Structures are given as C-alpha cells and as structure tokens.
Amino acid sequence: MDYDVIVVGARVAGASTALLLARAGLRVLVLDQARVGTDTLSSHQVQVPGVALLRDWGLLDALTAAGTPGVSRLSFDTGTAVLEGAYPSHDGVSALLSPRRTLLDRVLVNAACEAGAEVRDGVVVDGLSMVDGRVTGVRATAKGGVTQDLRAALVVGADGKHSLVARSAGAREYRVAAPSSGACYAYFEDLPLTQGEVHTRPGRLVGAWPTNDGLSIVYFAVPRDRFEALRAMLKTDPAQAADGMGDLPGRLRAASMVEHVRGTTDLPNLIRRPYGPGFVLVGDAGLVMDPITGQGIGNALADATTASAAIVAGLGGGTPLTTAFAGYQRARDAARRPMYAMTVRLSKLRPDPGSDAVLFPAIAADPMQTSRFFGVLAGTVPANEFLAPGNLRRLVGLRGLARMVLRRPPA
C-alpha cells in the first residue's frame, strides 16, 4: 500500500483526523481541492468541548496568540426574556472561540504536517478505487497535472456535506430532515462585544460573536423563502434585519461592515452510516445539521478523536475494523441525536408561544438553570436531559408544563 490512510478533505474534520493518525505513527496522505488557508462558509463557533480538544492537542495557544477572543458569557434574548450568564466549565475550559476559518484550518493543517502527514492541496479527487466492493484508494488529479491512482488500507471521507466518498461508497442516509432555513453572515468592525449574543424572534435569529482582527461576526437566519430578501437587506441596511432586537440595530448602524455578505440555503440535515469496507466518514460527511446551533466544528473535532482511535485500533489489529467503526457510529449517534433533533426544530424558526411565555422566563429567573441551558447550546449538557419532563416540571411547575404543551406549535 502507498499509505495506511488517505484523508479526502483538509478542513477541520480531515486535518484533525490526519493530525491524530500521524501522531499515532500511521502513514497519512491528505488531499483537498482547495488551497490551504482559503476561506469557507462556516458558523465559526468552536464550542467549549472543542476548545478543550484543541488545548489537549497543543493548538489552543496558536489560536489565542493570533487574537482569537475567548467568550465565557452569553446573552440569549427571546423577546420575552433575556438569559444572561456563563457557560458551564467542561474539562477545565469555560469559553468558546469563533476563529476565522482562514486561521483555524491553517493551524490544523500545519499541525498535521508537523506530525508527519503529507498534505497535498489543489488536488481534485475524481473517484474511489474499489476491488470486490471494498474501497482501496482514490483517483486524484492535481490541478494542471496528471491523474494518479493512490492506494491505502483505508480512505477517510472528510469532504463535507456533499461527500464524494460517501456517495461513491454508497453510505446509507437516515434521519434526513429537509432544509428549512437560509443563513447569511458578515463581519463588522467597531461592534465591540463583551459576550456572545443570540437574539430570537418569530421567523428570525441573529447571533453576534467576537472573532479575529478586532472584528465581530454577525449571523442571520430566516426561513428559506425569505433568504433572498435577507441577503438584499444586509447589503443595504444590516440593522434592519435585527429590527426589534434590543439595542443591536443601533449598534449595527454605528458599526461598519467589512468584506462581503456570505450566505446559503444549502443547509441539509442528515445522518449517514459512517463506515463500510475500506472507508470511514468524519465531520459533515457523516452527520450534518443546520448551522443555527453552531455545532459543526465541535462535531468535526469530536469525530476526529473517536474515528482516529477506531482506525488505530482496527489497523493495528487490536480490534476488527468493523467492530471499531460500529462503536464509533454508536457513540456518535448517541451523543448527537438530542442536539440533532433540537437543531432541526430550531431551524424551522417557528414561533413557540409556550417556551416564550413560560419556559424562557423561568430559565432566566434561575442562574443555575440558565447556565445549564447554555451548556445545552455548548454541547456539554444533553438537550434531552435538560428538556426532560422532570426538569421542565421543576422549572415551570405542573401548570406551566400544561401551558407549554397546549401552546406547542405543530411539528
């Protein structure tokens, strides 16, 4: 074999997986059609557990040295209540980061190279090589070059939500939910933020977070049928898109948008069986959800951790690959299903009178529950645990719970 592992994709999931595999002593090749350090659409957020992983890998200092602010507090404004507080600590970390992808991706790729992985950018993967139904490598063409057949014991698909590896290998999809939102974001200067901000109103969500170079990223989400109107509005009067959200419109008018508006309605929600003969999927290639809850980067880092451990165990002979990958899938699905369901529901941006009138005011009045709710958003408190009937009953009482049920919007 030319390599132990070929990783298709050098963004967060692929670079992280390559880093961990190379540190484990495997021969790793990473291929990506984009040049290292180029920008890509992203929610930017590295939730608290992801920051802990970056620290453990020795990469957090590079991000903070480049001016990536940590955010330990959040203001969550629903129109009927404002929840303010700190994120709960996870493994000694209590702040999330929102680095620009031009920085984060380069830091991860550089670390993978330093660990011994071979990285080739500007290379298009044309397809998979297969023998008797098993993936044995890839066919790849360097831009302006010739096509090569590259062989490996295993191919890792880290090539995003429209993964060629997943499609070519026939990875089964399940729990598919139709896209329902459109999202835009832009960078602003002179928009100082002392904490993260989320503002929700019926049919709208706006989030604001500090990022690199003294800028803030402001994220706007609306139902898909209002996406074009949102994008046009952001090009002429961004503050109008935040109308009625406290003092945010005034602060946006006092700030200046830099660069250009980025946006898309290509926001699928689906889970794929993440492995098969000769391949495994990580990041959005295996499980993708609407970015409205900002889980993608953290999920990619977590996948890199568990998938790389399964690969090392399987290729090393300690555990059959199929057994190792089945464990990876079970752990991934168990960890993600509650947030996946919550994300699909939130991405519809439907009014929720029960939560607005009953639940959020109750959470806002209880600092401990506010912190736990922020833990749900950060991925440290399971959504199904927080939203369990017993916890809701403690929060709002039996009468409040009945009011929430009666006012619950249709699915």
Phi and psi in degrees as a GROMACS rama.xvg file:
@    title "Ramachandran Plot"
@    xaxis  label "Phi"
@    yaxis  label "Psi"
@TYPE xy
-68.2845  -38.7082  ASP-2
-142.092  159.933  TYR-3
-73.9675  -43.7957  ASP-4
-139.63  134.192  VAL-5
-109.039  125.734  ILE-6
-104.589  121.632  VAL-7
-96.389  108.186  VAL-8
116.057  126.568  GLY-9
-118.253  25.7372  ALA-10
-84.4883  -154.762  ARG-11
-60.0707  -50.4906  VAL-12
-64.251  -46.4597  ALA-13
-69.4841  -45.9281  GLY-14
-64.7991  -38.9586  ALA-15
-66.4116  -43.8372  SER-16
-63.0011  -43.8168  THR-17
-61.3926  -41.5341  ALA-18
-57.2279  -50.0306  LEU-19
-69.3248  -36.5518  LEU-20
-68.9265  -40.9911  LEU-21
-65.5651  -39.0054  ALA-22
-64.8178  -24.4237  ARG-23
-84.2751  0.471974  ALA-24
94.1571  8.35704  GLY-25
-83.8175  153.769  LEU-26
-84.1417  113.562  ARG-27
-123.8  132.271  VAL-28
-116.876  132.326  LEU-29
-116.156  131.234  VAL-30
-123.223  137.757  LEU-31
-151.453  138.342  ASP-32
-74.5054  -23.7462  GLN-33
-85.0194  155.984  ALA-34
-77.9009  141.859  ARG-35
-58.0198  132.056  VAL-36
92.4257  -2.13439  GLY-37
-75.4837  159.125  THR-38
-79.5593  163.3  ASP-39
-154.317  153.763  THR-40
-60.0565  137.233  LEU-41
-163.732  148.368  SER-42
-76.6844  -13.3294  SER-43
74.9866  -29.5033  HIS-44
-73.0571  128.619  GLN-45
-104.983  104.528  VAL-46
-66.3473  167.196  GLN-47
-51.9236  -45.7286  VAL-48
-62.5077  -34.2547  PRO-49
-67.0363  -37.3335  GLY-50
-63.0943  -38.8282  VAL-51
-62.0787  -38.9534  ALA-52
-65.8096  -44.1812  LEU-53
-60.6559  -38.3614  LEU-54
-62.2572  -46.4375  ARG-55
-62.9699  -31.2817  ASP-56
-83.4915  -2.76632  TRP-57
80.4085  23.4742  GLY-58
-111.919  -10.5099  LEU-59
-64.3487  -38.0672  LEU-60
-61.376  -36.0895  ASP-61
-64.2842  -36.4275  ALA-62
-73.366  -42.5146  LEU-63
-70.7316  -34.8014  THR-64
-65.3649  -27.0152  ALA-65
-84.4841  7.2104  ALA-66
88.3826  29.2621  GLY-67
-88.3251  113.115  THR-68
-73.8678  141.959  PRO-69
-85.2471  143.009  GLY-70
-121.937  114.35  VAL-71
-105.707  -8.6416  SER-72
-128.32  156.395  ARG-73
-140.236  143.687  LEU-74
-114.537  121.219  SER-75
-118.073  105.307  PHE-76
-105.905  116.344  ASP-77
-101.215  -1.96641  THR-78
93.1539  -33.8333  GLY-79
-104.822  -15.1192  THR-80
-157.455  152.171  ALA-81
-121.621  115.021  VAL-82
-92.9621  126.179  LEU-83
-132.411  136.234  GLU-84
172.022  -169.447  GLY-85
-103.979  152.936  ALA-86
-70.7704  141.469  TYR-87
-68.1214  145.987  PRO-88
-70.5911  145.42  SER-89
-133.998  115.202  HIS-90
51.8414  41.3904  ASP-91
82.6548  4.34312  GLY-92
-117.443  136.039  VAL-93
-134.653  18.859  SER-94
-134.063  143.867  ALA-95
-100.516  166.74  LEU-96
-124.913  153.306  LEU-97
-130.471  65.5225  SER-98
-73.1668  151.313  PRO-99
-68.2401  146.052  ARG-100
-69.9067  -24.3724  ARG-101
-61.2535  -25.8529  THR-102
-90.8439  -54.6429  LEU-103
-58.8734  -48.5329  LEU-104
-62.3632  -40.0917  ASP-105
-66.6175  -40.7709  ARG-106
-59.2269  -43.801  VAL-107
-68.0493  -42.7926  LEU-108
-65.4064  -43.2558  VAL-109
-60.0498  -40.1778  ASN-110
-66.0542  -38.5006  ALA-111
-63.2744  -42.0929  ALA-112
-63.9563  -43.1047  CYS-113
-62.8339  -29.342  GLU-114
-78.8052  -10.6659  ALA-115
115.176  -1.93576  GLY-116
-72.2717  145.269  ALA-117
-93.8692  124.643  GLU-118
-117.324  126.098  VAL-119
-121.066  114.75  ARG-120
-100.403  171.39  ASP-121
68.1407  27.3156  GLY-122
-120.85  126.987  VAL-123
-96.8458  124.749  VAL-124
-85.081  114.725  VAL-125
-82.4348  -27.9855  ASP-126
175.921  179.692  GLY-127
-99.0889  148.568  LEU-128
-94.5696  135.672  SER-129
-137.195  143.907  MET-130
-131.891  119.736  VAL-131
53.1996  41.7174  ASP-132
80.736  3.57995  GLY-133
-109.373  135.152  ARG-134
-71.1412  127.641  VAL-135
-120.06  -0.614551  THR-136
159.861  -162.379  GLY-137
-136.961  157.259  VAL-138
-103.313  124.005  ARG-139
-134.768  145.351  ALA-140
-128.469  120.772  THR-141
-71.1354  143.132  ALA-142
-59.8815  119.881  LYS-143
80.6559  7.49031  GLY-144
-117.008  -158.065  GLY-145
-105.543  161.454  VAL-146
-83.4794  136.718  THR-147
-122.1  147.361  GLN-148
-98.6729  116.18  ASP-149
-113.21  130.553  LEU-150
-108.969  149.318  ARG-151
-157.028  157.328  ALA-152
-67.5673  -25.2077  ALA-153
-152.437  141.101  LEU-154
-112.18  129.664  VAL-155
-101.849  120.971  VAL-156
-88.3852  106.456  GLY-157
-123.351  37.1643  ALA-158
-105.329  32.6586  ASP-159
82.118  -175.359  GLY-160
-63.7978  -25.5033  LYS-161
-106.153  41.9418  HIS-162
-49.8154  121.721  SER-163
-66.3131  -38.0092  LEU-164
-61.656  -47.9078  VAL-165
-61.9001  -45.1947  ALA-166
-65.554  -45.8573  ARG-167
-69.2544  -32.6569  SER-168
-85.9811  -7.20548  ALA-169
75.539  34.7916  GLY-170
-64.3981  127.787  ALA-171
-73.215  138.168  ARG-172
-100.273  145.428  GLU-173
-150.406  166.427  TYR-174
50.8522  44.8616  ARG-175
-81.3186  132.241  VAL-176
-126.359  132.673  ALA-177
-62.1857  143.354  ALA-178
-59.661  140.908  PRO-179
-131.056  -8.73464  SER-180
-124.68  164.813  SER-181
-124.47  148.123  GLY-182
-134.999  143.336  ALA-183
-132.628  152.874  CYS-184
-146.309  159.051  TYR-185
-150.04  160.283  ALA-186
-101.804  139.937  TYR-187
-127.928  140.878  PHE-188
-105.068  158.608  GLU-189
62.2368  34.0111  ASP-190
-122.77  74.4683  LEU-191
-65.6896  137.199  PRO-192
-128.208  127.117  LEU-193
-94.3261  -10.2868  THR-194
-156.904  169.214  GLN-195
-73.2557  154.444  GLY-196
-133.52  136.128  GLU-197
-130.442  128.226  VAL-198
-122.668  124.469  HIS-199
-119.719  138.354  THR-200
-140.65  160.649  ARG-201
-52.6209  121.18  PRO-202
79.8192  7.26541  GLY-203
-149.035  148.795  ARG-204
-144.803  136.408  LEU-205
-130.795  131.633  VAL-206
-124.634  144.393  GLY-207
-135.275  132.651  ALA-208
-145.53  143.367  TRP-209
-73.3809  139.55  PRO-210
-129.597  -156.55  THR-211
-77.2818  165.566  ASN-212
62.9129  27.4397  ASP-213
71.2985  14.5402  GLY-214
-98.4779  163.05  LEU-215
-120.203  140.834  SER-216
-97.8237  131.059  ILE-217
-118.54  124.98  VAL-218
-111.422  131.462  TYR-219
-122.116  131.914  PHE-220
-129.249  137.505  ALA-221
-142.599  166.03  VAL-222
-57.7146  151.342  PRO-223
-54.5727  -37.0918  ARG-224
-73.2186  -6.19158  ASP-225
-110.041  8.78471  ARG-226
-63.9762  -48.3208  PHE-227
-62.4719  -38.7563  GLU-228
-64.4545  -39.6001  ALA-229
-61.8101  -48.6543  LEU-230
-60.8229  -41.5815  ARG-231
-63.8248  -40.63  ALA-232
-62.2722  -42.5439  MET-233
-65.0854  -27.1558  LEU-234
-76.3852  -20.865  LYS-235
-112.437  -41.7074  THR-236
-150.095  81.3249  ASP-237
-56.3837  -32.7892  PRO-238
-63.2358  -28.2013  ALA-239
-63.7003  -31.7522  GLN-240
-69.6114  -16.0709  ALA-241
-109.176  18.2815  ALA-242
-56.1686  133.772  ASP-243
82.8065  6.16506  GLY-244
-105.1  69.6121  MET-245
60.1948  -138.367  GLY-246
-91.9859  7.20579  ASP-247
-60.7863  -42.4428  LEU-248
-57.2482  -43.112  PRO-249
-63.6517  -39.4436  GLY-250
-68.3198  -35.2509  ARG-251
-67.2822  -37.1527  LEU-252
-66.9012  -30.1656  ARG-253
-81.4021  -14.0288  ALA-254
-94.0717  175.238  ALA-255
-126.657  129.022  SER-256
-75.4483  136.19  MET-257
-116.469  158.97  VAL-258
61.0856  -134.73  GLU-259
-139.466  164.808  HIS-260
-74.675  132.885  VAL-261
-112.404  140.661  ARG-262
-166.521  164.81  GLY-263
-165.144  155.191  THR-264
-109.704  5.08825  THR-265
-83.2778  75.9133  ASP-266
-127.974  71.1188  LEU-267
-72.8898  160.998  PRO-268
-128.262  112.423  ASN-269
-161.131  155.908  LEU-270
-122.01  136.615  ILE-271
-115.275  147.39  ARG-272
-61.2089  119.459  ARG-273
-88.9612  16.7852  PRO-274
-157.834  164.208  TYR-275
-171.993  -173.097  GLY-276
-59.4283  110.171  PRO-277
86.1788  4.36864  GLY-278
-146.655  159.003  PHE-279
-147.931  149.116  VAL-280
-112.435  141.633  LEU-281
-133.715  157.817  VAL-282
65.1058  -148.073  GLY-283
-62.6086  -20.5084  ASP-284
-62.8393  -28.9155  ALA-285
-103.099  -33.0786  GLY-286
-153.191  121.098  LEU-287
-131.216  140.878  VAL-288
-138.558  159.438  MET-289
-50.1656  137.24  ASP-290
-75.0733  6.06129  PRO-291
-60.588  -26.1323  ILE-292
-101.067  2.32122  THR-293
62.3404  39.2171  GLY-294
-98.0353  -13.1666  GLN-295
-59.0032  -46.9302  GLY-296
-67.2319  -45.4184  ILE-297
-60.9519  -39.8185  GLY-298
-63.2862  -39.6388  ASN-299
-63.5612  -41.9502  ALA-300
-65.5339  -40.0058  LEU-301
-66.6175  -41.4035  ALA-302
-60.04  -42.6122  ASP-303
-57.6325  -39.745  ALA-304
-65.3927  -52.1668  THR-305
-76.5932  -37.6878  THR-306
-68.5236  -40.4278  ALA-307
-64.779  -37.739  SER-308
-63.4862  -39.473  ALA-309
-66.0298  -40.0483  ALA-310
-63.9929  -47.0106  ILE-311
-61.4417  -42.7408  VAL-312
-65.6379  -41.3573  ALA-313
-72.2172  -46.373  GLY-314
-72.5991  -25.4504  LEU-315
-79.59  -7.83677  GLY-316
88.56  -2.12127  GLY-317
-72.2688  -30.6164  GLY-318
-142.242  138.19  THR-319
-56.6718  138.571  PRO-320
-54.8045  -42.6757  LEU-321
-60.9771  -41.5593  THR-322
-65.4637  -43.5124  THR-323
-63.7548  -42.4927  ALA-324
-73.1244  -32.2997  PHE-325
-63.2428  -38.5888  ALA-326
-65.2995  -38.9906  GLY-327
-60.2887  -46.2794  TYR-328
-62.8532  -45.2381  GLN-329
-60.8142  -45.3406  ARG-330
-65.5191  -43.1456  ALA-331
-60.6265  -49.6141  ARG-332
-66.5096  -40.627  ASP-333
-62.5726  -38.6961  ALA-334
-74.1229  -32.3768  ALA-335
-97.109  -24.3193  ARG-336
-54.9913  -46.4884  ARG-337
-60.0395  -45.3341  PRO-338
-70.1798  -33.4657  MET-339
-60.4852  -48.2215  TYR-340
-62.6587  -42.3145  ALA-341
-64.258  -40.8889  MET-342
-65.1718  -45.2607  THR-343
-58.6626  -41.7355  VAL-344
-66.2919  -46.3285  ARG-345
-66.2091  -33.6035  LEU-346
-66.6775  -15.3691  SER-347
-76.234  -16.3105  LYS-348
53.2217  39.0562  LEU-349
-89.4548  147.351  ARG-350
-58.9784  142.358  PRO-351
-130.043  82.5223  ASP-352
-58.1478  -34.4678  PRO-353
-63.5174  -48.9746  GLY-354
-66.3489  -42.3689  SER-355
-65.0159  -40.5645  ASP-356
-86.692  -26.5142  ALA-357
-118.73  -56.3404  VAL-358
-70.3743  -53.2755  LEU-359
-65.0905  -39.7165  PHE-360
-59.5814  -36.6286  PRO-361
-67.5208  -41.2158  ALA-362
-63.257  -44.3497  ILE-363
-60.3868  -28.0431  ALA-364
-83.1334  -4.41432  ALA-365
-127.127  101.642  ASP-366
-56.4092  -36.6465  PRO-367
-66.3605  -43.6879  MET-368
-70.0346  -31.9687  GLN-369
-60.8254  -45.711  THR-370
-63.0507  -39.703  SER-371
-66.4049  -39.2342  ARG-372
-62.6834  -40.6981  PHE-373
-65.5986  -29.9304  PHE-374
-65.4255  -34.2539  GLY-375
-61.0255  -47.7461  VAL-376
-64.0256  -32.4417  LEU-377
-86.3033  -9.37468  ALA-378
87.8663  15.6757  GLY-379
-103.56  -16.1075  THR-380
-120.14  120.623  VAL-381
-58.4323  133.939  PRO-382
-60.7012  -39.2825  ALA-383
-69.7242  -25.5257  ASN-384
-72.6387  -43.9565  GLU-385
-67.5231  -38.9826  PHE-386
-90.0131  9.04407  LEU-387
-62.7496  145.29  ALA-388
-52.5256  -37.2807  PRO-389
-63.923  -42.5643  GLY-390
-70.2245  -39.6974  ASN-391
-63.1769  -37.6088  LEU-392
-64.9388  -39.1016  ARG-393
-63.7699  -35.2265  ARG-394
-73.8627  -48.7099  LEU-395
-116.78  -6.50018  VAL-396
78.4588  170.652  GLY-397
-64.9403  -41.5133  LEU-398
-66.0371  -41.2367  ARG-399
-63.4231  -40.7356  GLY-400
-63.3357  -40.0702  LEU-401
-63.5661  -40.9587  ALA-402
-62.8251  -40.2074  ARG-403
-62.5647  -43.9261  MET-404
-63.6147  -44.0279  VAL-405
-65.6447  -31.163  LEU-406
-95.1718  2.1094  ARG-407
-63.3272  132.471  ARG-408
-70.8168  156.822  PRO-409
-63.3272  151.614  PRO-410
